[in-house]
Amino acid sequence: MKISVVGTGYVGLVTGTCFAEVGHDVTCIDIDKAKIAKMRRGEVPIYEPGLEELFKRNIQKERLRFSGDLAEGVQQAEIIFLALPTPPNEDGSADLSYVLGVAKQLSTLLKEYVVVINKSTVPVGTAEQVRSVIAKNNAVEFDVASNPEFLREGCAVEDFMKPNRIVVGSSSDKARKLIAALYEPFTSQGFPLLFMDERSAELTKYAANSFLAAKISFMNEIANLCNLLGADVDNVRLGIGSDERIGNRFLQPGIGYGGSCFPKDVQALQRTAAEQGYNLKVIDALIEVNERQKRLLFERVKAYYKNALTGKCFALWGLSYKPDTDDIREAPSLYLIEDLLEAGATVKVYDPEAMDNVRGYFKAKSGIGFATSAYEALKGSDALLVVTEWPEFKEPDFAQMNKNLKTQVIFDGRNIYPPSQMQEHGYYYESIGRPTVQPNDP
């Protein structure tokens, strides 16, 4: 089947590459000419585990190609995916200008029947808007469907190739038949394809991400209460996660969620409800909790040093909002760095993949040092702040750490070390929802 994917970000490039991997003929389209040239050279423009191998293989097999021209790219397509940015507006609503802008261009380009599929996360009613925009200047039969993505950055290839469900919103039997054929390589392996109406599919994506964000925020609240009560959140989450009605996923406390999906999707759902005159109080609360949680580590550091942070230097391990990605959108590290610099401290940062993105974010701002390794970041630093739980941070050389750090102080925003291990190595150690370890504890 001939497919076009408009937009080559995380969603678009993974979608196009994985469809090519199962045998479809895919053209990925982007207005960024430099990006197109880079991909034609076989260079993957994003970091996503497992993507590069599939990307290069399908270019070689000529099932994956790239175009900077929309008219050229959709010329023979049977299905056109819109995988375009939908960033939040100031009021929290989703900005549909990219989606509707491409829809307007498509209205003059379609020459025969095609299914246009919103792969982007979009508000309820977007399929109808896209249909209306295309229909204004187009007499050719077409359908618009919603097929929200459920890809986790760092696991996106696996999530696409082994989906726990495929959600499709379409009221057209003709479109459903074509989409069923598109996903046959997946459904033949037993992965479920769920057809529903367009509005339900659009809401499903927002509801799913908001529910997961709610689990994270709830657990962070419980962790904060554990600190006040002297309880251990590791025991609590084991106790509640063993209940099959709750499950043990998304119960790891930390310093808030970030990334490209949860923050904007939660806000968009909040805005959608407000437009209907309905107040989603649970959503209001989890947004408030997450904003507070992002600054928890800074408050802990400030309290430990009795507000005297001027002249202090802190090593930060981890910058991306989660491991196995270079994405720093809404990452807690950005808030922490800004707060530390404003308080008069300096920082030395290290991340396996996100360094360049953070350099671009802060540009030439003073007070930030970019280390070439995790251990270099520790040299001359007063304390270590663990911000992202990259695997390479979990089994460090404590002898090297002790040599580089000025004092044995760790603030762990992701609970990657057992408190008993910190006690054994003589560290002052604060984590989330667990008892603080004092260096002189027996």
N, C-alpha and C positions, 0 to 999 in steps of 0.2 A: 504494500500500500504506500502511496506517495503522501508524505506528511511535510508540512512546513511548521516551524516553530519560530515565532516572532519574539525575540528577546533571548539573550544568551547569558543571563545571570545564573545563580545557583539552580534555580528551578528549570529554566529553559534549556541550559546546556546539559544537565543531567537527564531531563526528559528526552531531548533529541538523541543523545548518545545511547541511552538505554533502549529506545525504540529501534534505533539502527542495529543494536546488538541482537535483537530478536528477529531481525530480517527485514524491517521496513526501510524504505528509501526516504531519507530525511534531509531536508535543507533547513539549516539554522540561519536566521536573519537578524542583523543588528545594524543600527545606524552608525556605530563606532567603527570607522574604516580601519583604524589601527588594530582594533581587536580582531576584526575579520581577517586581516593580513596575518596576524599572529596565529590564529587558529588554522589558517590554511597551511602554515609552516609546521603544523603539528604541535603547537604549544598550547597547553591548557591555561586559560587566563585566571582560573580560580584554583584554590587548594581544596580538594575533596578526595579523601582516600578511595582508591580503587577506580577513579574516573579516568586517569591518564591512560591506563592500559586499554580500556574499552574505546576511548577516544581515538587513539592511534590505530588500533586494529580496524575500526570501522571506516576511518579515512582511507586506509590502505585497501580495504575491500570495496571502496567507492560507494558505500551506503550512507556516508555522512559527508555533507558538503556545506559550504557557507556562502552567504551572499550579503552584500551591503545594500541591495536594491530590493525593495518590497515587491514591486511589480514582477521582477525576474524570479524572486524567491517563491512566490505563490502561484506561479503560472500553471503548473500541472497538479497542484495539490488537491487531494480528495478531502483532507482534513487540515485545518489551520489552527494551531494552538497559539493563544495569546498568553505569553509568559512575561508580562511587563510589570514594572514597578507600580505599586499602589501605596506610596508613602503617606503618612498621616498629615492632614492639614492641621493648622493651629488649634482647631476645635476638636481634634481627635478623629474626625471623619476621614475616610479613605480618599485620596486624590486619584480620580479616575481619568485624568487628562491624557495619560499615555495610552490607556486602553481605548478610550473613545476616539483619540486622535488616529490610532491605527484603524479602528473601525470605519472612520470617515474615509480614509484612504482606500480601504477595501471596497467601499461602496462603488467605486468607479473601476475596480480591477477584476471583479468576479465575472467570469465568462460562462461558467457552467456550474452545476450543483456542487456545493461544498458545505461541510459542517465547520463552523467557526466555534472553537471551544475555549472558554475562559479557564485557563490553568492558574492564573493569578488569583490570589485571595481577594475577593471582591464583596462589597455589601449586597444584601438581599435586594433583588430587582435589577442587578447589573446586566444580566442576560437580556432582559427586556430592553434596556437602554441600548445595548450593542445592536440588538435586532432592529430597533427603530432607526438608529444612525445609518446602518448599512442599507436599509430599505429605502431611504430618502432618494438615493441616486442610483438605484439598482433594480433591474427588472428580472434578474435571474433568480431562480429558486435557490434558497439556501436555508440552513437551520443554524441556530445558536444554542449551544449547550454549556453546562457548567461541569467541570471535572476538577475539583479542588485537589491540590497536592497535599500529601501528608509526609513530607520528606524532612528528616532530621539532618541538619548539617553535621558532617562527620560520619553519617551512616546513610547518606542520601542514595547512593548506588544500591546498597543492600535493600533499603526501604522500597525503592522503585522495582527492583527485580523480584523481590519477595514481599509484596504488599499484604498487610493483614486484611485490607479491603480496598476496593476501587469504587469510589462514589461518583456517579454520573447523574446529572440533572438534565432531563430532556423530555419534552412532551410530544416529540415527533417519532413515530414508529420507524420512519426511514432513517433518521439520524441514529436511533438506538441500534438498528441493524448494522449500520456502518461502524459504530463505536464498538459493538460486540465483536465484530470481525477484527478490529484494531487490537483489542485486548485478548483475542483468542490464545496467543502464546502464553498468557498468564492464567486465564480461566481454565485452560486445558490441564494446568498443573494443580488446579484446585483452589486457586486464589479467588475469593468471591467478588463478583461485579454487582454492585447495588444500584439499580436504576430507581430514580425518584423524580419529582418535579424539580424545576430549576431553582425555585426559591428555597426549597428544603435543602438542596445540595449546597447552596451558598451559605445558608445558616449553619449547616453541619460543620463546616470548617471553623467558623468563629466559635461555635459552641464547644468543639473538641479542644481547641487551643486554650480557651478560657477556663475550661474545667481542669486541664492540666496545670495551668497557671494558678488556679485556686488551690490545688493540692500542694504546690510548692509554697505558696504564701501561708497556707494553714500550718504546714510543718515548720516554717520559719517562726511563726508565732509561738508554736509549742516549744521550739528550741529556745526562744528568748525567755519563755516562762520557766523552762528547765534551769536556765542560768540563775534565775531569781530564787528558785525553790531548792536548788542543790540536787536536782534530779539529773539523770543522764539521758540525753535524747536518743543515743544509740539503743538503749534498752527500750525506750518508749516506742520508737519506730519499729523495732523488732516485734514488740507486743501487738501493735495495731496492724502492722503489715502482714502478720500471720492470718489475719481475718480475711477470708477469700472475698468478702464483700468489699473490702478496701484495697487489698493487694499491696505489694511491697515496692512498686515503682513510683518514682517522683516523690519519695518520702525522705530524700537526703537533704538536710538543711544546709543553708549556705548564705551568701550575701546577695541574694536576689537573682531573678531571671533577667536575661537580656536577649540580644539577637534581633533578627529581622522579622520574626513572627509574633511571639507572645506579646510584647509591648504594644505593637500597633493593632493586632487583632483584638486584644482586650479593649483597647480604647475605641476601636471601630464598633465593637458590639455595644459598648456603653452608649456611643453616639446614636447607633441605630435604634436602640430602645428609647432614648431621649426624644428622638424625632417622632416616636409613636406616643409620646406622653407617658412613658413607663420608666420608672426608676429601678434599675437593676442594682439593688443595695449590696449584694454580694460582690458584684463587679467593682463597685465603688470602693469597697473595703480592701479588696485584694490589690488594687492599684496603689492605694495609700500604703499598705503594708510593704509592697515591693519597693516603693520609693524610699521608705524609711530603711529597709533592709540593705539597700545599696550603700548606705552611709554608715552602716553598723561598724565595720572594721575601722573606719576613721575615728569614730567616737570611742572605740576601745583603745586605740593608740593614743588619742588625745588624753583620755582619762589616766592611762598608765604613766604618761610623761607630765601629768598635771598641767596640761595646756601649754607646756613649754616646748614647742616643736621647732622654733627658730634655730637653725644651725644643725638640726638633726638630718641624717641621711637614711633613707629606707630602701631596701631591696624589694622589688616586686617580682614574684615569679608568676607569670601568666598574665596575658593581656586580652586574649580573645574571650568572648563571652562564654565559651565552653571549649573543651578539648577537641582536637582533630578538625579544627577550622581556623581560618585566618580572619573570620568575621568579628569586627569589634563594634557593630551597631548596638547601641544601648548597653555596652559592656560595663559591668561594675567597676572595672579597672579605670575607666575614664573618669568616673566620678571621684574615685579614691585619689587618683593623681592630682586632679584639680583641687581637691580639698587640702591635700598635703602641701602643695605649692602655695596655696593661698595662706596657709598657716605658717609659712616661712621655712618649710623643710625642702630638701632636695630628694630626688628619687633616682635609683638605678633600676632599669627594667629589663626583663628578658622574657621572651616567648619564642617557642620553636618556629612559629609561622606568621605571627601578626605584627612583627616589628615594623615593617614598612608601612603598614596601614596606620599604626600609631604615630610614626614619624609624620605622615601626611596629615593626620588629624591635629597634632599639636604644632606642626610646622617647625619654626625655629624658636619655640618657646624655651626660655632659659629654665634651668633647674632640673632638666631631665637628661639622664645619661642612658645610652643604649648599650647594654653589655653584649658581648659575643657569646657568652655562655652563662648558665645559671650561677656557676661559682664565681665568675668575674663580677656579677652583680652584687655579690656579698662583700666584696673587698671594701673595707672602710665603712660599711653600713652599720648603723646602730641596731637594726632589727630586720628580720625577714617577714614579709607579708605575702602569704600564699593566696593568690586571687583566682587562679584557674587550675583545675586538677589534672594537668597533663601527666601522663604515665611516668615520664622521665623524672618528675619531681618526687615520686612516691618512695623511691629507694635511694636516697642520697648517700654520699660519702660524708658521714658526720665528722670525721677527722678533718676533712677539707673544709667543711662548713665552719667548724670551730676555729680553724686557722684564719679564715677570711673575715668572719663577723667580729665586730668590735665587742659586742656583748651577746650572750646566748639567749636571745629573745625572739620568739616566733608568734605571730598572730596568723592563725590559720583560718581563712574564710571558707574552706571547703572540707575541713575535717579529714585530711588525707593521712594524718599520723595518729597512731594509737597513743593516748596519753601516757601509758606505761613506758613506751619507747622514749618519749620526751623526758620522762622522769629519770630513766636510765642514763640518758646522755646529759643530764644536768641543765635542761632548758627551762626558762620561764615560758609557759605555753598557754595561749588562750585560743580556744576554738569556739564553735557555735553549738550551744546547748549542752556542753559537757563541762565538768569541773575544771577549773584552772589548775595547771600544774606549777607549783613553786619549785625553784631549783634546790631548796633545802628541805623538800618534803622527804619524810623517811621512806 
